[in-house]
Amino acid sequence: MMAFRKTMAIIAITFLSMLTQAQSVSSSDNVKGIEKSIKPYRIHTSGKQVTIKSIKDIKSVIVWTSGGHRIVEHRDVNTANYSFRITVREKIFFIRLQLSDGKTYSEKIGVE
C-alpha cells in the first residue's frame, strides 16, 4: 500500500511539473499571436454588405464561398476603402486581399 502511494505521488508531481511548463510555453505563444493579429485593414459586415477599410491601398480582392465558388474578383482596386454586396445565400466566405505593398492577407468571414 505504501509503494502505491509513493508511485501515485511521483506521478502527480511529474504531471504537475509538465503542466506548469506547458502553461509558460502557451503564454509566450499568446504574445506572439497578438503580434501576428495586427492587420492594416478591417472588414465590416452589415447584412449582405461587406466593407473593407485599409490603411494602405487595396490592390486586389477575391472572395469565395466555403464551397469554393468565386463570387468577387476585382483587380486594380487602388483605393483604401472597398465595398461589395453578397449575392448568394451562403453565410461563410473567405477573403483574400492584396495591398499596394505586395502583402497578401486571407480571412474567413460570416454574413447574415
Backbone as CSV, one residue per row, in Angstrom:
resi,resn,N_x,N_y,N_z,CA_x,CA_y,CA_z,C_x,C_y,C_z
1,MET,0.827,-1.192,0.000,0.000,0.000,0.000,0.868,1.251,0.000
2,MET,1.955,1.232,0.736,2.864,2.381,0.817,3.552,2.611,-0.530
3,ALA,3.896,1.545,-1.241,4.536,1.669,-2.549,3.575,2.308,-3.552
4,PHE,2.312,1.953,-3.461,1.291,2.529,-4.348,1.162,4.026,-4.122
5,ARG,1.160,4.468,-2.891,1.056,5.903,-2.576,2.271,6.669,-3.096
6,LYS,3.459,6.085,-2.932,4.678,6.744,-3.426,4.636,6.870,-4.947
7,THR,4.191,5.802,-5.604,4.107,5.840,-7.059,3.112,6.908,-7.513
8,MET,1.962,6.975,-6.862,0.964,7.978,-7.204,1.483,9.394,-6.937
9,ALA,2.237,9.579,-5.875,2.812,10.890,-5.566,3.809,11.300,-6.637
10,ILE,4.635,10.362,-7.095,5.615,10.666,-8.135,4.905,11.021,-9.437
11,ILE,3.859,10.283,-9.778,3.099,10.578,-10.999,2.448,11.956,-10.901
12,ALA,1.883,12.271,-9.746,1.231,13.571,-9.565,2.230,14.709,-9.685
13,ILE,3.392,14.561,-9.073,4.422,15.612,-9.138,4.913,15.778,-10.572
14,THR,5.121,14.674,-11.280,5.574,14.741,-12.669,4.528,15.438,-13.539
15,PHE,3.267,15.059,-13.359,2.185,15.673,-14.120,2.097,17.174,-13.864
16,LEU,2.184,17.576,-12.605,2.094,18.998,-12.273,3.269,19.787,-12.834
17,SER,4.456,19.201,-12.833,5.609,19.918,-13.382,5.470,20.086,-14.891
18,MET,4.924,19.070,-15.589,4.708,19.205,-17.031,3.611,20.223,-17.323
19,LEU,2.588,20.256,-16.503,1.505,21.214,-16.670,2.010,22.645,-16.497
20,THR,2.860,22.856,-15.519,3.427,24.175,-15.277,4.287,24.621,-16.449
21,GLN,5.087,23.716,-16.991,5.910,24.053,-18.148,5.040,24.351,-19.356
22,ALA,3.985,23.602,-19.553,3.116,23.825,-20.694,2.447,25.192,-20.623
23,GLN,2.085,25.642,-19.442,1.449,26.942,-19.319,2.407,28.062,-19.679
24,SER,3.653,27.953,-19.285,4.589,29.023,-19.595,4.856,29.102,-21.093
25,VAL,4.889,27.978,-21.789,5.093,27.987,-23.229,3.883,28.577,-23.925
26,SER,2.675,28.185,-23.507,1.478,28.678,-24.187,1.278,30.175,-23.970
27,SER,1.684,30.693,-22.823,1.524,32.125,-22.610,2.448,32.920,-23.517
28,SER,3.643,32.404,-23.820,4.521,33.107,-24.751,3.979,33.003,-26.171
29,ASP,3.301,31.890,-26.508,2.670,31.774,-27.810,1.553,32.789,-27.960
30,ASN,0.811,33.073,-26.876,-0.267,34.060,-26.943,0.283,35.434,-27.270
31,VAL,1.447,35.779,-26.723,2.061,37.069,-27.014,2.405,37.138,-28.495
32,LYS,2.963,36.062,-29.047,3.282,36.046,-30.471,2.013,36.136,-31.305
33,GLY,0.942,35.477,-30.872,-0.323,35.506,-31.599,-0.906,36.899,-31.668
34,ILE,-0.740,37.673,-30.610,-1.240,39.050,-30.597,-0.483,39.887,-31.613
35,GLU,0.821,39.678,-31.689,1.605,40.439,-32.647,1.195,40.114,-34.079
36,LYS,0.880,38.851,-34.354,0.511,38.448,-35.696,-0.894,38.905,-36.071
37,SER,-1.741,39.170,-35.086,-3.127,39.502,-35.392,-3.319,40.963,-35.792
38,ILE,-2.314,41.789,-35.693,-2.433,43.189,-36.087,-2.395,43.264,-37.611
39,LYS,-3.495,43.740,-38.195,-3.619,43.810,-39.646,-3.825,45.261,-40.051
40,PRO,-3.376,45.634,-41.245,-3.544,47.021,-41.702,-4.914,47.280,-42.321
41,TYR,-5.891,46.430,-42.039,-7.225,46.609,-42.600,-8.272,46.106,-41.610
42,ARG,-9.520,46.479,-41.872,-10.666,45.993,-41.093,-11.763,45.611,-42.079
43,ILE,-12.484,44.550,-41.740,-13.609,44.111,-42.561,-14.874,44.278,-41.730
44,HIS,-15.821,45.043,-42.257,-17.095,45.299,-41.580,-18.211,44.653,-42.405
45,THR,-19.122,43.971,-41.709,-20.273,43.402,-42.399,-21.552,43.968,-41.805
46,SER,-22.506,44.226,-42.674,-23.824,44.686,-42.265,-24.825,43.991,-43.170
47,GLY,-25.395,42.903,-42.669,-26.242,42.089,-43.519,-25.409,41.468,-44.617
48,LYS,-25.786,41.706,-45.865,-25.046,41.175,-47.017,-24.024,42.181,-47.576
49,GLN,-23.920,43.351,-46.943,-22.973,44.375,-47.373,-21.652,44.182,-46.634
50,VAL,-20.548,44.134,-47.377,-19.216,43.958,-46.798,-18.374,45.175,-47.186
51,THR,-17.720,45.779,-46.207,-16.857,46.931,-46.445,-15.476,46.629,-45.896
52,ILE,-14.458,46.886,-46.696,-13.067,46.705,-46.285,-12.431,48.083,-46.205
53,LYS,-11.881,48.421,-45.049,-11.186,49.698,-44.864,-9.746,49.372,-44.528
54,SER,-8.830,49.976,-45.252,-7.416,49.659,-45.107,-6.590,50.920,-44.910
55,ILE,-5.483,50.750,-44.237,-4.527,51.851,-44.081,-3.821,52.105,-45.411
56,LYS,-3.525,51.022,-46.143,-2.851,51.107,-47.440,-3.865,50.829,-48.538
57,ASP,-3.530,51.212,-49.753,-4.428,50.952,-50.879,-4.574,49.452,-51.106
58,ILE,-5.786,49.043,-51.458,-6.076,47.655,-51.764,-5.804,47.448,-53.253
59,LYS,-4.965,46.464,-53.545,-4.624,46.183,-54.933,-5.644,45.237,-55.565
60,SER,-5.995,44.147,-54.853,-6.977,43.207,-55.394,-7.766,42.552,-54.267
61,VAL,-8.981,42.104,-54.616,-9.875,41.433,-53.668,-10.449,40.203,-54.355
62,ILE,-10.369,39.063,-53.695,-11.014,37.847,-54.172,-11.832,37.299,-53.016
63,VAL,-13.094,36.986,-53.283,-13.993,36.430,-52.268,-14.578,35.144,-52.839
64,TRP,-14.544,34.084,-52.033,-15.142,32.832,-52.464,-15.919,32.196,-51.324
65,THR,-16.867,31.331,-51.687,-17.721,30.674,-50.715,-16.969,29.507,-50.075
66,SER,-17.563,28.967,-49.026,-16.945,27.802,-48.383,-16.942,26.598,-49.315
67,GLY,-17.793,26.614,-50.334,-17.813,25.550,-51.341,-16.787,25.753,-52.446
68,GLY,-16.100,26.885,-52.449,-15.044,27.139,-53.421,-15.453,27.967,-54.626
69,HIS,-16.666,28.498,-54.656,-17.127,29.306,-55.780,-16.727,30.766,-55.589
70,ARG,-16.043,31.324,-56.578,-15.669,32.742,-56.509,-16.893,33.601,-56.769
71,ILE,-17.070,34.577,-55.895,-18.208,35.479,-56.092,-17.760,36.906,-56.372
72,VAL,-16.549,37.260,-55.966,-15.994,38.591,-56.244,-14.532,38.402,-56.624
73,GLU,-14.142,39.036,-57.702,-12.729,39.056,-58.089,-12.458,40.379,-58.784
74,HIS,-11.851,41.295,-58.051,-11.531,42.614,-58.601,-10.034,42.861,-58.467
75,ARG,-9.442,43.227,-59.556,-8.016,43.570,-59.575,-7.899,45.071,-59.840
76,ASP,-6.773,45.638,-59.502,-6.521,47.072,-59.693,-7.590,47.926,-59.023
77,VAL,-7.889,47.612,-57.768,-8.859,48.388,-56.995,-8.271,49.763,-56.686
78,ASN,-7.055,49.794,-56.168,-6.293,51.026,-55.926,-7.032,52.073,-55.098
79,THR,-7.665,51.645,-54.039,-8.301,52.551,-53.093,-8.212,51.924,-51.700
80,ALA,-8.320,52.739,-50.677,-8.200,52.245,-49.310,-9.520,51.694,-48.779
81,ASN,-10.634,52.024,-49.400,-11.951,51.529,-48.989,-12.596,50.800,-50.157
82,TYR,-13.176,49.640,-49.860,-13.816,48.847,-50.907,-15.061,48.192,-50.334
83,SER,-16.180,48.290,-51.043,-17.436,47.690,-50.598,-18.011,46.812,-51.698
84,PHE,-18.693,45.768,-51.275,-19.410,44.911,-52.215,-20.580,44.266,-51.487
85,ARG,-21.491,43.732,-52.268,-22.687,43.094,-51.724,-22.656,41.612,-52.068
86,ILE,-22.948,40.773,-51.084,-23.020,39.329,-51.279,-24.340,39.018,-51.980
87,THR,-24.275,38.276,-53.087,-25.481,37.993,-53.862,-25.889,36.526,-53.812
88,VAL,-25.210,35.718,-53.010,-25.553,34.296,-52.895,-26.033,34.005,-51.480
89,ARG,-26.627,32.851,-51.264,-27.226,32.521,-49.976,-26.252,31.953,-48.956
90,GLU,-25.005,31.817,-49.280,-24.009,31.288,-48.343,-23.854,32.225,-47.149
91,LYS,-23.320,31.700,-46.049,-23.091,32.523,-44.856,-21.618,32.622,-44.481
92,ILE,-20.784,31.712,-44.979,-19.355,31.702,-44.680,-18.592,31.968,-45.972
93,PHE,-17.636,32.912,-45.893,-16.841,33.298,-47.050,-15.378,33.435,-46.664
94,PHE,-14.534,33.374,-47.668,-13.113,33.607,-47.494,-12.730,34.792,-48.365
95,ILE,-11.926,35.671,-47.789,-11.488,36.874,-48.497,-9.977,36.853,-48.597
96,ARG,-9.462,37.171,-49.772,-8.025,37.338,-49.955,-7.791,38.752,-50.466
97,LEU,-7.014,39.509,-49.704,-6.679,40.887,-50.061,-5.212,40.973,-50.418
98,GLN,-4.911,41.709,-51.436,-3.528,42.062,-51.710,-3.446,43.572,-51.626
99,LEU,-2.527,44.056,-50.800,-2.381,45.500,-50.608,-1.306,46.054,-51.522
100,SER,-1.227,47.361,-51.592,-0.291,48.025,-52.503,1.164,47.722,-52.184
101,ASP,1.455,47.309,-50.939,2.839,46.968,-50.595,3.200,45.542,-51.001
102,GLY,2.256,44.819,-51.622,2.519,43.465,-52.103,2.147,42.366,-51.118
103,LYS,1.825,42.715,-49.875,1.464,41.704,-48.890,0.052,41.205,-49.143
104,THR,-0.145,39.903,-48.903,-1.433,39.261,-49.116,-1.970,38.762,-47.789
105,TYR,-3.265,38.960,-47.562,-3.928,38.542,-46.337,-5.162,37.730,-46.703
106,SER,-5.417,36.684,-45.937,-6.621,35.877,-46.105,-7.383,35.836,-44.814
107,GLU,-8.707,35.822,-44.920,-9.519,35.826,-43.720,-10.858,35.160,-44.003
108,LYS,-11.390,34.514,-42.992,-12.705,33.887,-43.068,-13.706,34.831,-42.415
109,ILE,-14.841,35.070,-43.094,-15.861,35.945,-42.522,-17.218,35.262,-42.618
110,GLY,-18.138,35.741,-41.838,-19.510,35.278,-41.888,-20.446,36.453,-42.075
111,VAL,-21.511,36.232,-42.824,-22.524,37.270,-43.030,-23.880,36.691,-42.681
112,GLU,-24.830,37.570,-42.425,-26.198,37.130,-42.087,-27.062,37.063,-43.307
